[in-house]
């Protein structure tokens, strides 16, 4: 029954991140205890993926995959300036050092920064906006076997009306530019900049209604336009319409997360190219019951493809996880993720015997992760884990697997 509920309400979180002015102000005062003059500061630091990767570039087993020891240090600082009870200025800076002992290509300083403001006037209307810049090396989607540099610049704005009960509605929009580097490793020459560099423009209407003390029902819809930068990829130009609805649960509490469900229609500019019409979703739930913790995730959406003649591929991902608290300072974790990617257009592929065959490519993903977490102090703990990832495809060349052994620090014991 619960899985049915998850499917029925679960969705794409296009605009569900809006927080009322009063709620955001209260959270800043509550969490940002460090003061420097008129500024409130909230610093954090994350240590993650510290361990051994037996397939850094997701290569085939017969290609002698490169392995290496790696680690990532990611400090973040959030700076707030509050002017009376109607203006919030904030600035977020998140540099990240990714280090590999042997694979020098993968060593990288990532960075994300975002200044923002939120202005309340006439006690009911809120204008907010932010600029976001990100320069990171990552796998932008499941198509990426090799990490690639991705630069994103985004301008976001909102105009909302809020009631005394925190019900709110209004309009939001963004302009985003996304750029990629080309991958030129032997056997992996992929000209991502030609295929995926693009500008996105979006406009949405959003409505939020408080159903419990800190839980909200939301509904909205909007339009997005995708314009690709290079002439060679202009046939990927598209537009989409989407509607969505769901429930957002408290940030703290026994049940946390978001259930949502949406419907999207993607229309390529080239009529001969196949579009997409159907349900999309992005949901995640965490809940605690005695010594057990449970996690449920569901994601369904479309992603632009750099494969020869596909505008996009659609992907479904399901995840379940369980934690058991053996003692007050020791927790056991297990997570399972299953995914499936489908390509709508036929692809001409060369088979092992030298012949050519046209197929609609399908990939299946499985990820198993298990480990322990030792509590250090309060909700902070050190985790040790093993992660096994495998991809199976109807195109033999795409079959890959990878194992990672490592540790991390968590602030949610």
N, C-alpha and C positions, 0 to 999 in steps of 0.2 A: 504493500500500500504506500509506504514512504517513497519507494522508487518511482511509483506512478505520480505521486505528488511532485517529486523532483522534476520529472519530465514535463508535467503540465504547467508548472509555474516557472521552470528554469529558463534563463535566457542571456542574450547578449547585453552586456552592461554598457550601452552606448552613452547614456548620460546620467547614470544612477549615482554618481559620486558627489552630487550637490549636498552641501551641509548648510543649514540655516545660519544666519549671522550670529545669533545668540549662542547656538550650539558650538560653533567654531571658536567664538570668543571664550566661552567657558572652558573648552578643551585646552586652549593656549595657556590660560591662567593656571589650570590644574597641572599641566604637564611641564611647561617651560619654567622651572623653578629658578634656574640660574639667571642672574641679572648682571648687566653691564651698562650702567647709566640708565638711559631710557629703554634699552633693548632687553628683550627676553630671549634666552638662548636654550635650544634643545639639541645637545650633541649626542650622537650614537656612533658606534663602530661595529662593523661586522667582519668576522673572519669566516670564510667559506671555501669550499672545494679545495681543502688542504689535504693533498694525498697523491695517489698514483693513478694515472690515466693510461690504460693499456691500448687506447686507440684515439690519439689526439685529433686526427683528421677524419675519423669515421671511414677508414679505408677498408677495402675488401681483404679477407684473410690471406688470399693468394698474393696480395701486393705488399706483404710484410709490413703491417701497420706500425707507425711510429708511436712509441710510448714515452712517458715522461712523468716526472714529479712536478707538481704545480701547487699554487696557493694564491688566494685573493684576499686583499685587505681593502675594506670599503668603509672609510669614515664618512659621516654625514653631519652637517650642521644646519639647523634651521634657526633663522634669526627673525624675531618679530618686533615690530614697533606698533604699539596701540595708542591711538589718539582718542582720549575720552571713550565713549561707548558707541562710536559710529564709524571708525576708520581703522582698518587693519592693513599694515604693510608687512610683507614677509619676503624672505629670501632663503632659498634652499641651495646648498652646494654639496655635491656628492662626487668627489674624486675617487678613483678606484685603481689600485695597483694589481695587475694580473701578472704573475711571474711563472715562467717555465724554465727549468734548469738547463735543458738542452735545446728545445725548439724556440730559437730566438724570434722567429716570426710571430709567435704567440704572445711574447712579452708586450705589455701594453699599459699605458696610462689612459683609462677611460675617464670621462667626466660628464656630469649632468648638472645644470644649474637652472634655476627658475625664480625670477622675481614676480611678485603678485600683489594685488591690492583688492580690498573689499570695502565698499562704502555704503553705509545705511543712511537713508534720508527719509524724512517724513514718517519715521518710525515703522515703515512698512516696505519701502522699496529698496532694493539692493542692486548695485552695479558692481561687477567684479571682472577682473581680467588678469591674465598672466602671460608671460613670455617664457618659453621653454626651449632650451638648447641641450642637445645630447650628442656626444661623440664617443661611440663605443664600438668595440669589436665583439660581435656576438653572432649566434645563429638566429637570424631574424624569423625564420620559420622552419618547419620540419624538412623543407627542401634543402636547407643548407647543411652539407656535410662538413665543410670548412668554415670556420668563423670568418666574417668579413667586417670591415669598418663600415659603420652606418652613422651618418650624420642626419639629425632631425632638428628642424627649426619650426616652432609652432607658436601661433598667436591665438589666444582663446579669449572669448568674452561672454558675459551673461548679464541679462537684465531680468530680475525676479521680483515678484510680490509675495510677502510673507505675512501670515496671520499670527495672532497671539498663540494659537495652538501649534505653531510650527508647520502648518500646511503652507505649501509654496507652489508657485507656478510661474513660468516665464519662458524666455527664449535664450538659446545658447548657440554658439557657432565657433568655428576655428578655421584657420588657414595653416596648412602644414606642408613643408617641403622635406622630402626624404631623398637622400643621396647615398650611393654605395660605391665601394672600391671594387675593382676587378680582381678576381682570384686567378693567379697565374702559377699555381703549383703544378709540377709535372703531372699530366693526366687529369688536371682539374682546371683547365683554362676556361673560366666562365666570366663573360663580360657583363657583370651585373649592372654597371652604370648605364649601359645601352638598354638593358631589358627592364630595369625596375626604377630608375630615377624618375620621380614624379612630384606633382603638386596636388594636394587634396583640399577641397573647400567643402565645408559642411554647415548646415543650419538645422536646428532642432527646436521642437517645443517639448517642455517637460512639466510634469505635474507630480507633486509629492503630498501624500496624506498620511498623517501619523495615526497608526492603528493601535499601537501599544505605547508604553512610555518612551521607548527609543527605537521602535520599529516603524518602518514606513512602507506604505504601498506606493508604487510609482508607475507612471505610464507616460509614453511620449512617442515621438516620431520625427522623421526628418529626411533630408535629402543630402547626398554627397556626390561631388563631381571629382573624377580622377583624370588628370591630364599628364601624360608622360612626356618627359623632356626631349628624348631623342627621336628623330624622324623615323628611325628603324622600328621604333616601338609605338608609333602613333596609333597603330591598329588596336592597341590595348586600351586606348582612351575609353572610359566608361562613366556611367552614372548609376546611382542606386537610390532606392527608396526603402526606408525601414520603419517599422513600428515595434514597440517593445513594452513590456509590462512585467511587474514582479513585486517582490517584497525584500526589503533590506533590513536585516536583523542588527541588533546593537553591536558596537565595536567591542564591548566587553559583556560578559555574561555566559550562561551555560550554552546558549545557542548563538553562534556568530556566523556571519556571512551573508550571501545574497542568493535568492532564488529568482530567476527571471526567464522569460520566454519572448522571442521576437520573430518577426517575419520580414524577410529581405527580398528585394528584387533588384538584380544587377543587370544593366542593359549595356552591352558593348556598343561602341559607335559603329562598328562594322556589322551589318545585319546578318552576314553569313556566319559570324561567330556565335557560338552558343553562350547564352546568358544563364543566370541562376535565378530561380524562384523557389522559395521554401523557408522552412523554419531555421532559425539560428539560435544559439544559446551560449551563455557563459555564466555558470553557477558554481558556487562553492559553499559548503556548510561544514562547520566544526561544532561538535557538541560533546559534552562531558556527562558520564553516567557512572557514579561511584568511582572505581579505580580505572575505568575504561574511558578512552577518548576515541571518537569516531570522526572520520573525514569522508565527505562525498563531493565529487566534482563532476561537472558535465560541461563540455565545450563543443559547440558546433558553429562553424563559420566558413567563409571562403577567403582564400589568400591568393594574391597575384603570383603567377608562376613565371619563372625564367626559362622554362622548357620551350622548345621551338615554336609550336603553334597553339599553345594553350594560354588563354587570357588568365585563367584562374584554375584552382582546384578546390574542392570542398573537403573539409576534414571534420571527423567526429572523434572526440576523446572522452573516455569515461575513466574515473578514478575512484578508488576506495582505499581507505587507510584505517588502521587501528593502532592504538597505543594502550599499553598496560603498565600501570604504576606498581612495580614490584615492592618498592619501599618509598619513603618520602623523598629519597634522593636518587632513585634509579628507575628509569622508564625504558620499556622496550617498544620499538616502532616497526611497523610494516606497512608499505604502500604498494598498490598495484595499479598500473595505468595501461589502458588498452586504447588504441587509436586506429583509424582507417582513413586513408586519403584516396579520393577518386578524381580522375582527370576526365573532363567531358569530351575532349577532342582526340581523334585517332593520332597515334604517334608511329612513325616509321622507324623500326629498330633493326639493327643487324644482329642476327642470332649467332650462337657459337659455331654453327656449321657454315657460316658465310652467307646464308640466305637472309632476305628481308621480310619482315612481318609487320603488319599494322595492328596495333593494340590500343585499347584504352587502359592506360597504366593505373594500377591499384597497389597501394602500399598498406601494409598492416604493421603496427608498432606495438611492442610490449615492453614495459619497464617494471622491474621488480626492485624495491629498495627496502633494506632491513638494517636495523642497528640499535644502539643503546644511547641513552642520554643520561649523564650524571649531573645532578644539580650542584652548583657551586654556592650560590646565594640567592635567596628569594626566587624569582622566576628565571634566573640565568643559569644555563647549563652548557656542558661540553658534550657534543655528539660524535659518535663514531658510526660509520655506515658503509655498506657496500651497495652499489647500484649496478644493475645489469640491464642494458638496453639492446633491443634487437629489432631489425626491420626486415620484413619479408615482402617481396614484390613479385608480380607476374612478369617483370623484366629482370632476368637473372643478375644483371650488372648492378642492380640496386640493393641486393641482399648484403646487409652489414650487421655487425654486433660490436658491443663495447662494454667494458667493465671498469668501474671506478671504485677505489677504496680510499676512504678519507675521513676527515673530521670537519667540524664546524662549531660555531657558538650560536646558541639560540637564546632568545629572551622570552620564550613562551614555554616554560617547563610545565 
